[in-house]
Amino acid sequence: MATFAFIYAHPDDESFGIAGTAMKLARAGHTTCLLTLTRGDVGNWFERAVGSWTPNDLAAERAKEWQAAVDVIGFARAALLEWPDGGLATADVDAVTADVVGFIREARPQVVCTFGPEGAGSEHDDHRATSFFAVRSFFRAAQPELYPDRGAAHTATRLFFNAAPFDPGRPVSAMSPTHAIDIRDHLEEKKRAFECHRTQWKDRDLFYEVLDRRQGREYFHLAVDLEARGTAPDLLA
């Protein structure tokens, strides 16, 4: 059995991208953990006029939605941080890294999964920044002289990025897949996880369009394998 850490930017990123894989892993007996860096407080609120709520109102609501989705997916450990939504790219690099390193050292995963450097096809600045922080922390968590107040050093052996097959009809593309995970047994649960994010139902059509297009699969790109000939757990194991 292995531990898998998923690191993303906003509440709902987990439901869009990796919910089916996380559920499949958990049901197989692996430990799954989620770190979300922002509360998504500068987004829109479905069916509410802009200006009718405060960022704190939206953050509080999205935190509840995130927790509901976390419960559906079944993460063994989950943390929701308060780094600035829309501002991760300009956040204090060492401070954010310290938080992510601390999470990795606490969860002690063999596998870390996050956005690719292009932002998983969306080119969203927060997604790209999350990739930067996750990759940076993946390596720094293994170095005991760095962030010594954030727990004992831990070496994760594999780093995956969200990926997607090339689609010539889309103006941007995600990383090329190296792994395709069959999540057909978890599609209804994945839908339930997304439906928890009611404030973000503006993206509902896109969610179901992507779900249909991927035909019961979630895709990943193996970016780092520190034990290519060793015993690092395969994401498909």
Secondary structure as UniProt FT lines:
FT   STRAND          3..8
FT   TURN            11..12
FT   HELIX           13..17
FT   HELIX           19..27
FT   TURN            28..29
FT   STRAND          31..36
FT   TURN            41..42
FT   TURN            46..47
FT   TURN            50..51
FT   HELIX           55..73
FT   STRAND          77..80
FT   TURN            85..86
FT   HELIX           88..90
FT   HELIX           93..107
FT   STRAND          111..114
FT   TURN            117..122
FT   HELIX           125..140
FT   TURN            141..142
FT   TURN            144..145
FT   HELIX           148..150
FT   STRAND          158..163
FT   TURN            168..169
FT   STRAND          179..182
FT   HELIX           184..186
FT   HELIX           187..195
FT   HELIX           198..203
FT   HELIX           204..214
FT   TURN            215..216
FT   STRAND          217..225
FT   TURN            226..231
FT   TURN            235..236
//
